């Protein structure tokens, strides 16, 4: 267990960040899942929403930018293949 005051503060900070990151990651996964399962006219809008969620996760530091780029590319390829 932490002994110093600064170590205790770090534990509190990291717990708050962990919960915030978990919420962002959860929304991101949901958006990607929706985009992959979307059909017809709703698909482009769902893909755009997933891309927006990926960009937001990158800006918050939850996901690495290369990971987001790879996922966006995969979504775009699936969109083109479906049309």
C-alpha positions in Angstrom: 0.0 0.0 0.0 1.1 3.6 -0.7 2.9 5.3 2.2 3.5 8.8 0.9 0.9 11.5 0.4 1.9 11.9 -3.3 1.6 8.1 -3.9 -1.9 8.1 -2.4 -2.8 11.0 -4.6 -1.5 9.1 -7.7 -3.7 6.1 -6.8 -6.7 8.4 -6.7 -5.8 10.0 -10.0 -5.1 6.8 -11.8 -8.5 5.3 -10.6 -10.4 8.3 -11.9 -8.6 8.1 -15.2 -9.1 4.4 -15.4 -12.9 4.8 -15.1 -13.0 7.7 -17.6 -10.9 5.7 -20.1 -13.1 2.6 -19.6 -16.2 4.7 -20.4 -14.6 6.1 -23.6 -13.4 2.6 -24.7 -16.8 1.2 -24.1 -18.5 3.8 -26.2 -15.9 3.3 -28.9 -16.4 -0.5 -29.0 -20.2 0.0 -29.2 -19.8 2.5 -32.1 -17.6 0.1 -34.0 -19.9 -2.9 -33.4 -22.9 -0.8 -34.6 -21.0 0.2 -37.8 -20.0 -3.3 -38.6 -23.5 -4.6 -38.1 -25.3 -1.8 -40.0 -27.0 -2.5 -43.3 -28.2 -0.4 -46.2 -28.5 3.4 -46.0 -27.7 3.5 -42.3 -24.2 2.0 -42.8 -22.3 5.2 -44.0 -23.7 7.2 -41.0 -22.7 4.4 -38.6 -19.2 4.3 -40.0 -18.9 8.1 -39.7 -20.0 7.9 -36.1 -17.5 5.1 -35.4 -14.7 7.2 -37.0 -15.7 10.2 -34.9 -15.6 8.0 -31.7 -12.1 6.7 -32.7 -10.8 10.2 -33.3 -12.2 11.3 -29.9 -10.6 8.4 -28.2 -7.2 9.3 -29.8 -7.5 12.9 -28.7 -8.2 11.7 -25.1 -5.2 9.4 -25.2 -7.3 6.2 -24.7 -6.3 4.7 -28.1 -3.0 5.0 -30.0 -3.4 6.9 -33.2 -2.1 4.0 -35.4 -4.6 1.7 -33.8 -7.4 4.1 -34.7 -6.1 4.6 -38.2 -6.1 0.8 -38.7 -9.6 0.5 -37.4 -10.8 3.4 -39.5 -9.2 1.9 -42.6 -10.9 -1.5 -42.0 -14.3 0.2 -41.5 -13.9 2.2 -44.7 -12.9 -1.0 -46.6 -15.9 -2.8 -45.4 -18.1 0.2 -46.4 -16.8 0.2 -49.9 -17.1 -3.5 -50.3 -20.7 -3.4 -49.1 -21.7 -0.8 -51.8 
